[in-house]
Amino acid sequence: MTAPLLRDVTLRDGLQLTGKVLPVEQKIDVVRRLLAAGVPALEIGSMARPDLVAPMANSLELIAALTPDELARCWVWVATPRHVEKAAAAGARNFQYCFSVSDAHNKVNIGRDTETSVAAMPEAIRLAHEAGGEIQLCLATAFTCPFDGPVDPGRVLAIANDPRTDGAADIVLADTLGQAHPGQVSALVTAVRETTPPRRIVFHGHDTWGMGVANTLAAVAAGATMVDGALGGLGGCPFAPGASGNTASEDILFATRPDWFTPASLADLVGLTEELLAELGEPNRSRALEGARSEADAFEWVVR
């Protein structure tokens, strides 16, 4: 199995539930250390209202502080065409246009029903392309909704096949609550790959029920070529009761072993994760980080 491209989402999804706004300078340091360690893609912020998601308040400042080369590897969460416009003006070129498959969650998370989000997507696509960038179709609650329960896969496929979503380079399937199991993930990724327009498939998983890595591997085996994770398993959706941390980036990397991932790069990530978790007062949820700090000195992946 070819290793997927990891996108680390620490600075967006990872920070959402912490309630703490990291200074721009610290976020810049996290971006540059992740890129230096070899992480190929990052999600660095969100255009969500700062009064609702305070840790995202300085996202535009962060975008403006990064170089074009750095921004080429970075993604920004958006939910409206105006979000695309604002992020593009600051320098962003990669946009994750996100809405929920379930109306109930979309109304709580974004303040509108799903159809309204779909209807606005052509304008978001136009603005992204005018800025010389790319845009993803990101489907939150692709498996379950905290308010309505299981989500019909047919609804996911209908949105993916809707002509108003044409122009998106990728489709992101998000297990927002971490309630999916590998069989579900495999089935949905396969259906998207076989019955919707050709796009890169991205899997965004959470580890609420301990299936984060298993679901990620199932997604990759079924055709996903990019996967999301966060340092130390940080994260969760503030508008989805029951959501917990993302699948840990360290765990995904230890399982998938991309060519760039070495004991030295793991050591760099472990150091960064420990610093960040201590700053935020958050627990570590990464089993690979625990393993890296074990006393099994004969194992090359142990960080001394």
C-alpha positions as CSV (number, residue, x, y, z in Angstrom):
1,M,0.0,0.0,0.0
2,T,1.4,3.4,-1.0
3,A,1.8,5.8,1.9
4,P,-0.8,8.6,1.8
5,L,0.0,12.2,1.9
6,L,-0.4,13.4,5.5
7,R,-2.0,16.8,6.1
8,D,-1.5,17.9,9.7
9,V,-4.5,19.9,10.9
10,T,-3.2,20.9,14.4
11,L,-3.4,24.6,13.8
12,R,-7.1,24.4,12.8
13,D,-9.1,21.4,13.9
14,G,-6.5,20.7,16.6
15,L,-6.9,24.0,18.3
16,Q,-10.6,24.5,18.0
17,L,-11.6,23.0,21.4
18,T,-8.6,24.3,23.4
19,G,-10.1,27.8,24.0
20,K,-6.7,29.3,23.8
21,V,-5.4,31.7,21.1
22,L,-1.8,30.9,20.3
23,P,0.2,34.0,19.3
24,V,0.8,34.4,15.6
25,E,4.6,34.1,16.2
26,Q,4.1,30.7,17.9
27,K,1.8,29.5,15.1
28,I,4.5,30.5,12.5
29,D,7.0,28.5,14.5
30,V,4.7,25.4,14.5
31,V,4.2,25.8,10.7
32,R,7.9,26.0,10.0
33,R,8.9,23.2,12.3
34,L,6.2,20.9,10.8
35,L,7.4,21.7,7.3
36,A,11.0,21.3,8.3
37,A,10.3,17.8,9.8
38,G,8.9,16.8,6.4
39,V,5.2,17.0,6.8
40,P,4.0,17.6,3.3
41,A,0.7,19.6,3.9
42,L,-0.9,21.6,6.7
43,E,-4.2,23.1,7.6
44,I,-3.3,26.3,9.3
45,G,-6.5,28.2,10.2
46,S,-10.1,29.0,9.6
47,M,-12.3,31.9,8.6
48,A,-14.8,30.9,11.3
49,R,-16.1,33.8,13.4
50,P,-13.6,34.5,16.2
51,D,-16.4,35.1,18.7
52,L,-17.5,31.5,18.1
53,V,-14.1,29.9,17.6
54,A,-11.6,32.0,19.4
55,P,-8.4,30.0,18.7
56,M,-8.9,30.9,15.0
57,A,-9.0,34.7,15.6
58,N,-5.6,35.4,14.1
59,S,-5.7,33.1,11.1
60,L,-5.5,36.0,8.6
61,E,-2.4,37.4,10.4
62,L,-0.8,33.9,10.2
63,I,-1.6,33.6,6.4
64,A,-0.1,37.0,5.8
65,A,3.1,36.2,7.7
66,L,3.9,33.1,5.7
67,T,5.8,33.0,2.4
68,P,4.2,31.9,-0.9
69,D,6.2,28.7,-0.9
70,E,5.0,27.9,2.6
71,L,1.4,28.8,1.7
72,A,1.6,26.4,-1.3
73,R,1.6,23.6,1.2
74,C,-1.0,25.1,3.5
75,W,-4.9,24.9,3.5
76,V,-7.4,27.2,5.1
77,W,-10.9,26.2,6.2
78,V,-13.7,28.3,4.6
79,A,-17.5,28.0,4.6
80,T,-18.6,30.8,2.3
81,P,-17.4,32.7,-0.8
82,R,-16.7,35.7,1.4
83,H,-14.3,33.5,3.4
84,V,-12.5,32.5,0.2
85,E,-12.2,36.2,-0.7
86,K,-10.8,37.2,2.7
87,A,-8.3,34.4,2.9
88,A,-7.1,34.9,-0.7
89,A,-6.6,38.6,0.0
90,A,-4.2,37.6,2.8
91,G,-2.3,35.3,0.5
92,A,-4.0,31.9,0.9
93,R,-4.2,29.7,-2.2
94,N,-5.6,26.4,-1.0
95,F,-9.1,26.5,0.4
96,Q,-11.1,23.7,2.1
97,Y,-14.8,24.6,1.5
98,C,-16.6,22.8,4.2
99,F,-20.2,22.0,5.1
100,S,-22.1,19.2,6.7
101,V,-23.9,16.4,4.9
102,S,-26.6,16.6,7.6
103,D,-28.7,19.8,7.7
104,A,-28.9,19.7,11.5
105,H,-25.2,19.9,12.0
106,N,-24.7,22.4,9.2
107,K,-27.2,24.8,10.8
108,V,-25.4,24.6,14.1
109,N,-21.9,24.7,12.7
110,I,-22.3,27.2,9.8
111,G,-25.8,28.7,10.3
112,R,-27.5,27.5,7.2
113,D,-28.9,24.3,5.7
114,T,-26.8,22.1,3.5
115,E,-28.5,23.1,0.2
116,T,-27.6,26.8,0.9
117,S,-23.9,25.7,1.3
118,V,-24.0,23.7,-1.9
119,A,-25.7,26.6,-3.8
120,A,-22.9,29.0,-2.8
121,M,-20.1,26.6,-3.8
122,P,-19.8,27.7,-7.5
123,E,-19.0,31.2,-6.4
124,A,-16.4,29.9,-3.9
125,I,-14.9,27.8,-6.7
126,R,-14.7,30.8,-9.0
127,L,-13.0,33.0,-6.4
128,A,-10.5,30.3,-5.5
129,H,-9.6,29.8,-9.2
130,E,-9.4,33.6,-9.8
131,A,-6.8,33.7,-7.0
132,G,-4.8,31.0,-8.7
133,G,-5.6,28.5,-6.1
134,E,-7.4,25.2,-5.5
135,I,-10.5,24.3,-3.5
136,Q,-11.6,21.2,-1.8
137,L,-15.2,19.9,-1.3
138,C,-15.1,19.0,2.4
139,L,-18.1,17.0,3.7
140,A,-18.4,17.0,7.5
141,T,-20.6,14.4,9.2
142,A,-20.2,12.1,6.2
143,F,-20.9,9.1,8.4
144,T,-22.9,10.2,11.4
145,C,-24.5,13.4,12.8
146,P,-24.6,14.3,16.5
147,F,-28.2,15.3,16.1
148,D,-29.7,13.1,13.5
149,G,-27.6,9.9,13.9
150,P,-26.4,7.8,10.9
151,V,-26.0,9.6,7.6
152,D,-27.3,8.0,4.4
153,P,-24.3,7.4,2.1
154,G,-26.6,8.2,-0.8
155,R,-26.7,11.8,0.5
156,V,-22.9,12.0,0.4
157,L,-22.9,10.6,-3.2
158,A,-25.6,13.0,-4.3
159,I,-23.6,16.0,-3.1
160,A,-20.4,14.6,-4.7
161,N,-22.2,14.2,-8.0
162,D,-24.0,17.6,-7.8
163,P,-22.7,19.7,-10.8
164,R,-22.4,22.7,-8.4
165,T,-19.5,21.0,-6.7
166,D,-17.6,20.5,-10.0
167,G,-14.3,22.4,-10.0
168,A,-13.2,21.1,-6.6
169,A,-9.9,19.4,-6.9
170,D,-10.5,17.1,-3.9
171,I,-13.3,15.6,-1.9
172,V,-12.8,15.3,1.9
173,L,-14.8,12.7,3.7
174,A,-14.9,13.6,7.4
175,D,-15.7,11.2,10.2
176,T,-16.5,14.3,12.4
177,L,-17.5,12.3,15.5
178,G,-15.1,9.4,15.1
179,Q,-18.0,6.9,15.2
180,A,-17.3,5.2,11.9
181,H,-15.7,1.8,11.7
182,P,-13.3,0.5,9.0
183,G,-16.0,-1.3,7.0
184,Q,-18.1,1.9,6.7
185,V,-15.0,3.9,5.7
186,S,-14.0,1.4,3.1
187,A,-17.5,1.3,1.6
188,L,-18.0,5.0,1.4
189,V,-14.5,5.8,0.0
190,T,-15.0,3.0,-2.6
191,A,-18.4,4.3,-3.6
192,V,-17.0,7.9,-4.0
193,R,-14.1,6.6,-6.0
194,E,-16.3,4.5,-8.3
195,T,-19.4,6.6,-8.8
196,T,-18.4,10.3,-8.6
197,P,-16.2,12.6,-10.7
198,P,-12.5,11.8,-10.5
199,R,-11.0,13.8,-7.6
200,R,-8.3,13.1,-5.0
201,I,-10.0,11.6,-2.0
202,V,-9.1,12.8,1.5
203,F,-10.0,11.1,4.7
204,H,-10.4,13.2,7.9
205,G,-10.8,10.9,10.9
206,H,-11.2,11.3,14.7
207,D,-10.3,8.7,17.3
208,T,-13.3,8.9,19.6
209,W,-13.9,5.2,19.5
210,G,-10.3,4.2,19.0
211,M,-10.7,3.5,15.3
212,G,-8.7,6.5,14.0
213,V,-5.7,4.6,12.6
214,A,-7.8,1.6,11.5
215,N,-10.2,3.9,9.7
216,T,-7.3,5.8,8.1
217,L,-5.8,2.6,6.8
218,A,-9.2,1.4,5.5
219,A,-9.6,4.7,3.6
220,V,-6.2,4.5,2.0
221,A,-6.7,0.9,1.0
222,A,-10.0,1.9,-0.6
223,G,-8.5,4.8,-2.6
224,A,-7.9,7.8,-0.3
225,T,-4.5,9.4,-1.1
226,M,-4.4,12.2,1.5
227,V,-5.3,11.8,5.2
228,D,-5.6,14.3,8.1
229,G,-4.2,14.1,11.6
230,A,-3.2,16.4,14.4
231,L,-0.2,16.4,16.8
232,G,-0.9,14.4,19.9
233,G,-4.5,13.7,18.8
234,L,-5.6,17.3,19.5
235,G,-8.9,18.5,18.3
236,G,-12.6,18.1,17.9
237,C,-15.6,20.1,16.7
238,P,-17.0,22.7,19.1
239,F,-20.4,22.3,17.5
240,A,-20.6,18.5,17.5
241,P,-21.4,17.0,21.0
242,G,-19.4,13.8,21.5
243,A,-16.6,14.7,19.1
244,S,-13.1,14.2,20.5
245,G,-9.5,14.5,19.1
246,N,-8.3,13.9,15.6
247,T,-6.4,10.8,14.8
248,A,-2.8,11.6,15.9
249,S,-0.4,12.6,13.2
250,E,2.3,10.6,14.9
251,D,0.2,7.4,14.9
252,I,-0.8,7.8,11.2
253,L,2.9,8.3,10.3
254,F,4.1,5.3,12.3
255,A,1.5,3.1,10.6
256,T,1.9,4.3,7.0
257,R,5.7,5.0,6.9
258,P,6.1,7.6,4.1
259,D,9.6,7.8,2.7
260,W,10.4,11.1,4.5
261,F,9.4,9.7,7.9
262,T,12.5,8.6,9.9
263,P,13.3,8.2,13.6
264,A,14.9,11.7,13.4
265,S,11.7,13.3,12.0
266,L,9.6,11.5,14.6
267,A,11.9,12.9,17.3
268,D,11.3,16.4,15.9
269,L,7.5,15.9,16.0
270,V,7.6,14.4,19.5
271,G,9.4,17.4,20.8
272,L,7.0,19.8,19.1
273,T,4.0,17.9,20.3
274,E,5.1,17.9,23.9
275,E,5.9,21.6,23.9
276,L,2.5,22.4,22.4
277,L,0.5,20.1,24.7
278,A,2.2,21.6,27.7
279,E,1.5,25.2,26.5
280,L,-2.2,24.3,25.9
281,G,-2.7,22.2,29.0
282,E,-4.0,19.3,26.9
283,P,-3.4,15.6,27.3
284,N,-1.5,13.5,24.9
285,R,-3.7,11.1,22.9
286,S,-1.0,9.6,20.7
287,R,0.1,6.1,21.3
288,A,3.1,6.5,19.1
289,L,4.3,9.4,21.2
290,E,3.9,7.2,24.3
291,G,5.9,4.5,22.5
292,A,8.6,7.0,21.5
293,R,9.1,7.9,25.2
294,S,9.3,4.2,26.3
295,E,12.4,2.5,27.7
296,A,12.8,0.1,24.8
297,D,16.2,1.4,24.0
298,A,17.0,-1.2,21.4
299,F,14.2,0.1,19.1
300,E,15.4,2.8,16.7
301,W,12.1,4.8,17.0
302,V,12.4,5.4,20.7
303,V,13.3,9.1,21.3
304,R,16.1,9.4,23.8
